[in-house]
Amino acid sequence: MYTRMETCTLAGMDIDNFKALAHRDQLPVKQSKSGSRRSEGYSAHDVLVIASGHALSIRAGYERGLQPSTAMPIAAAARDWIQKAFACPTGQTDIWVGTIAARVSSFGTGKAKAGWYVGGTLANVATEIEKQSVRIDNGVFRVFLVNVRLKYLSEDVDRHGNVRCYVRLPGKKKVRLRALPGTPDFMTEYQEAISLAKTDQPRQANEAKRGSFRYLCIRYFASPQYKALDISTRNWQRRALDAICKDHAAKPVAMMQARHVRKIRDELLATPAAANQRVKALRALFGWANEADETTVNPTIGVKRLRYASSGHHSWTPDEIQQYHQRHPIGTQARLAMDILRFTTGRREDAPRLGRQHTRDGRMKFRQAKNEHRNPIDIDIPIHHALAKSIAAFEDANPDAKKRLTFLATEFGKSFTPNGFGNKFKDWCRQADLPHCSAHGLRKATATELAENEATPHEIMAITGHTSLRG
């Protein structure tokens, strides 16, 4: 809470103005315990209301407090809207509020008029103020602008450059707002989203009692063994276990049997790959739990994975490679990305990490990203002449590329993430009219090409990094 002198300082007004406003009941006043109307201090919101009303009266052409007949409409117009804006919980997006205060006579004999306002982007406010200004043919007018930051409104930008607004209350799902920010429809839609969010029952997490499945998962996620896994492995394991927790969080682990694991697996019969991933995540969970003495049971023993027919990722054909080359000629980043994948047999996690530091004496030396923290595999292969030519052409066309640590980079000059590179390469495939092709398909195509050129299995393994003939 702020004292009277602190409020005056923050509002940019002297004590005489403050007393004049207080005398005319133009200040926020709270009832004291004794029933008197003596203020017990002013909140930050009160200070904002006082400052805005004072600033608006000054903009209207008055140096001191206004008479009630002229001051009240002006101050109330700004105060009411600002109070309304701050009372409604909205987020981090800036909303501009424009208010016009006008006097009918330039000599100050008429009453001041106020109360019209518009909210939205600054450009929208400026346009609307220009329209309203035309209607004021007589007298003097001033424009008062306030920048309001709403509390629970968040925004992001999609890949097409469109700004999306959401209402996001703590513990609630975010709600998309479709109307144009600042318009009456936007505020109406916002208020409805807030009301619905407040009436919804808060999401309650299942109680993690000792011995329950959720408790075991929490212990596993905090263990050094889990934290030592690659981030991609941690992510899919957590997604699988969290999905199981939705229906089985509170159930006791000690009573879990193989038939229960089969039931959990069979919940996803329509997607056998996802079903098998659940089994794999449960095996990792109970394998750790047995070793850490968290439980003595392992219900995953004897549970088999679902068998299903799958050809895996599509393997590129020579014609498809040629089609990609025609769409993305040498010297482009799209072509360099393909050549790196093809001639190093790297995965999408490997390609965006490679750079000049991995080339030495005509050879490409790097550690594969897959299982690098558990079973690291180092690759040391000759640089193919086509790859060397592609790197040189790209660096000639893009001089700044030599200054980067990686051959490939985003449009902002930063290294790709594995998922980001995978999505970008998929876009390049679509541009070449090859939507069914992917980065991993090039790895398979190279292995196939090596076999067709009479490379031995162990020679192929040395290039692809496989440690077993089983794949």
N, C-alpha and C positions, 0 to 999 in steps of 0.2 A: 504493500500500500504506500501511496505517496502523500506527503503533507501538502498543505496549500501552497507553500513557497516552492516546493519541488514541482508541483503541477504547473505553476506559472512559468517556471524555467523551461520545462519540457514543452509546454504549449506555445512558448514564445510570446507571452503577454505579460503586462505589468499588473501589479496588485490592484490598481484602480479599476482596470477592466474586469478583473476577476470579481471584485466586490460588486461591480455594477451588474454582472451576470448573475451572481448569487442573489442580489437584491430582487431581481426580476424573475427568480425561480427558473433560470435557464441552465442550471448545473445539475448533474446527477447527485442526488442527496439520499442518504440512507437513514432509516429510522434508528435512533439509538435505543438502548434498553429502557431508558426512562420515558421513551415516547416522543422526545423532542426531535426536531429535524436537523440537529447539528451533525455535520458529516464526521464520520469516523476515519476518513481517509479516502483516497481515490486509487482505483486499480489502474493498470496499464490501459485497459479498455476505456475506462472513464476519461483518462487523459487524452486518448485519441479522439473521443467524441468532443471533448472541450476544445481541443486544438483545431479540429475540423470546423466546428461551428464558428470559432473565433476567426480562423483564416477565411472562411466564406464571407463573414460580415465585412472583413477588411477588403476582400476582393470586390465586394459590392459597393465600395466607396466610402466606408465609414471608418474612422480612426478610433472611435470609442464605442462603448456598448450601445446597441440600438434601442429604440423605444420598443416596448412589447409588441405593438402593432406591426412593426417592420422586422424586428429581430426574430420573433418566434417562427414565422414561416420559413425564413432563410435557414436558421439553425436547425429547425426540426427536419427540414428536407434532407440535409446532409446527415444529421444524427440518426434519423430513423433508418435510412438506407444502410448506413455503416453498421449500426447495431444489428440489423437484419442479416447483413453479410457475415458479420463476425459470429453471430449466434448460430448460424447454420454450419455444422462441422463439414468443412471441405478442405482440400489439400494444398499442394505446393504450387499450384498454378497461379500466376499473377492475373488479377482481374482489375481493369481500370474502370473507375466510376467517374462519369462526367456530370456536373451539375451546373445549370445556368441560373445565375441570379441577375435579375434585371430591374431597373427602375423605369417606370412609365415616363417620367419627365427627367430630362438631363439636368434640371435645376434642383432635383431632390425633393420636389413638392409632393410627388405621388408616392404611393406605398411600394415597397420593394416586393417583387414577385420571385418565387423560387418553388422548387418541388419537382421540376422535370429532371430526369436523370437517364443515363444509358450506361450499360455495362458491357464489357467484352474486351476484345483486343484494342490496342491503342488506335489502330487504323479504323476500326469500326466506330470507336468513340468519336474520332475526329470527323468522320463522314457524317454521323448523325448530328453532331453539334453544328456542322456547317448547314445542314438542312434546317435545323431549328432556328439558327441565327437569321435566316431569311425571313422567318415569320415575325421577328421582332423589328417592326418598322420604326418604332418611335422609342426614344430613350436610350439609356446606357445599359450595357450588359457586360458581365464578366463571366469567365468560365473557371470552374473549380474542379481540379482533377485529383483523385485519390487512387493510389495503388494498393489494392487489397490482396493479401496472400491468404488463400483459403486453406482450411486445415487438413481435410482428408481427401483432397482432390490430387490425384497423381496423373502423370501423362508420360507417354513414350512415343517413339516414332517407329512406324513399321518399315519394312524394306522398300516400300514404294515412296517413302517420304511423307506419309500421312500422319498427322498428329492425332493420337487416340487418348481420350480422357477417361479416367476411371474414378469412382468413389471407392475408397479403400479404408475401411474401419478396422481397428485392431481386432484380430480374432474372427474376422468375417471375410467371406470371399469378395473379391473386387467385382464391381458392377460397371459395365461399359456404359458411357453416356454418349448418345448418338447425335444430340442436338449441337448446334454451333455454340461454342463458349460465349457467354455474355448475353445471349438472347433470353427472352422470357421462357421459351421452351426448355432451354438448358437449365435454368434455375428450377423450373417445375420438375424436370426429370431428376435433377439432383436431389431435391427435397424428398421425392418419392423413394429414391434409392436409400437415402438416410433413414427414412421412416421404416422401410422394410428391413433394413439392417438392424435397427434397434429392436424391432419386434421379434426378430429371429432368435431362437434359443442359441446361446453361445456354444461353440463346438467344445465338447468335453473329451479329453484324451482318456482312454481306458487306463484305469489305475494299474501302475506297474508294480504289482505285489511280488514279493520275493517268491521265486518258484514258478511264476507265470511265464508265458512265451514272450510277452513284451519285455519283461525284466531281463530275460536271457539275451534278447536282441540288443537291448541298451548296453548290457555288459560287453557284448561282442563288439559293438560299434566303438566302445571306449578302449578296447584292448590294443596293445602294441601290434599284434598279429594283423588285425584289420587295418590299422593305420599304415602298415608297411606295404599294403597292396597298392597296385597302380590305381590312379584315380578313376579310370574307366571301370576297373573291376569293382572298386568300392561302390561306385554309382549303381551298377546293375544289381549287385547283391543287396544294396539297401532298398532299391525299388522293389525287388522281389519279396524281401522280408517284410517291408512296410505294407505291401499289398496283402500278405498273409495275416498281418496283425489286425487288419480291418475287421475280420470275422473271428479271429482266434486269439486275440491279445491276452485276454484274462484267463485262458485255459491253462491248467497245470502241466508243465513239461514232463513231470515224472510219470504221468499217465498217457503220454503220447506213444502211439504204437505205429508199426509200419502201415497198417490199414488206414490210419489217419493221414499219413504222408501221401498214400496213393489217392485218397479222396481229395486232398489239396491239389495234387498234380492233375487229377481228372477234371477239376473245375475249369481247366483251360484246354479241354480236348480239341476245341475248334482251332486252337493255335498251338500245335504240339511243340514248337520250338520254345515258346514262352513257358509251356508246362514243364519241359525238361530243365529250363533255367531255374524254375522254382526248386526242383529236386537238387540241382547243383548248389543253389544258395543254402538250402537246408543242410546238405552234407558239409559245407564249409562251416556253418554255424555249430553243428553238433560235433564236428571234428575238433573245433577249438574248445567247445564246452567240456568234452571228455578229458582233454589234455589239461585244461585249467581247473579241473575238479568242480566245475559248476553244476554238472549233472552226471549221473552214471548210466544214463540210457542213450542209445543212438538209434532212433526209429527209422533212420534212412537205410540201415543195413537190409539188403535184400530187395530194395525198391529199384526197379529198373526204369530206364528212360523209355519214353514212347518211341516206337519205330514209325518212321514216315518217309515217304519218297520226296527227295529234294535234290534239284540239280545245282543248288547253291548259286553263287553269283555267275552271271553270264560271262563267258570267256570271249574276249574280243576276237573277231576274225580278221584276216589280212585286209579284206575289203573295207571293214569298218575302220581299221586303223588308217587306211588311205583316205577314207571319207573325212575323218577327223583332220588329217593333214591338210586337205584341200580347204577346209573351213578355217583352220588356224595355222597359217604358214609359219615357217621358222623365223625366229626373232620375237615372237609374241610369248607372253607369259603362259597362255593356255598350251602352246606347243611345248614349252620347256617343262611344264608340269607333267605332261604325258611322257616326255622322254625320260624324266627322272623316275617316274613310276615304272616305266617299261624296262629301262636298262639297269636299274638297281634292284628290281623286284621288291621295292619298299612298299609298305602299307601306307594308308593315308595318315597314320601317326608319324611316319618316318619322313615322308617327302617334304613337309613344311619345315623340318628341322635341319635339313642338309644345307651346307654352305661351303664357302672356299676352305674353311678350316678342316673340312673332311676330305679334301683332295691333297694327295701327296705322292710325288714321284709317279704320276700317271695312274694312281689307284684311288679308289673311293673306299674310305675306312670310316665306319660308323657302328654304333651299337643300336640294335633294333629296340624300338620303344616297347614292344610287347614283352611283358614279363622281365623288364630290365632290372627290377628291384628284387626279383626272386631267382630267375634263371636267365641271366643276361646272355645274349648271343651277339658276338662281334662279327661284323661283315668286313671282309677285305677282298675286293674284286677289282680287276682292271677297269678303267673308265672306257666305255665303248666310244668309238670314234664319232658316232652319231650324237651321243650325249655331249661330248666335248664341243662339237660344232654348234649344237643348239645353245649351250651355255655362252659361248663366245658371241654368237649372233644376238642373243638377248642382251648381253652386257654392252655390245656396241650400240644397240638401239636404245638402251636405257643406261646412261653413264652412272646414274645414282645407284644402280644395282650393285656396283663394285664396293660401295661404302657399307652395305648391309652385311649382317652375319649370315643371312639365309638367302638362297637363290630366289625364293618365292616370297611375296609380301602382299598385303592388302593394299587397297587404294590409298590408305592413310600411311603407308610405309611401315606398318607393323607386321610381325610374323603371324601367319595363320594359326588358329587353333586346329586340332584334328577335325572337329566337327565343322568348323568354318571352311576348311580346305575341302572336305568331302562335299559340302553343299556347293561350293564354288566350282569344283570340277564337274559336278552334276549339271550345273548351269552351262558350262562349256560343252558338255555332251549334248545337251538339248539344242544348243545353238548349231551344232553339227547334225541335227536331226537324228541323234542317237540316244533317245531317252531311256532305253533299256540297258545302256552301258554304264559302268561305274569304275571307280579307281581300283577296287580289288580285282575286277575282271582282267585288268592288264597284268597283274601278278600271275594269274592263271594262264593268260595267253603267252607270257614269256616262258613259263615253265614248259608249256606245250611245245613252243617253238624250239626250246633247247632239246627236248626229247626227240623231236622230228629231225633235228640235226645231229642225232646219234650221240648226244651227251649221256654219260653214264648217270645212274641214279645218284651216286655220291657227288658227282660234279654238279648236278642240279641242286642237291642239298646244300652244297657249299655256297651257292649263289642266293638261294631263297632263304637260307637260314634254318631249314628244317633239321631236326635232330633225330627224326625217325622216318623210316620208309613208309610208315602208315599215314603220313601227312601232317 
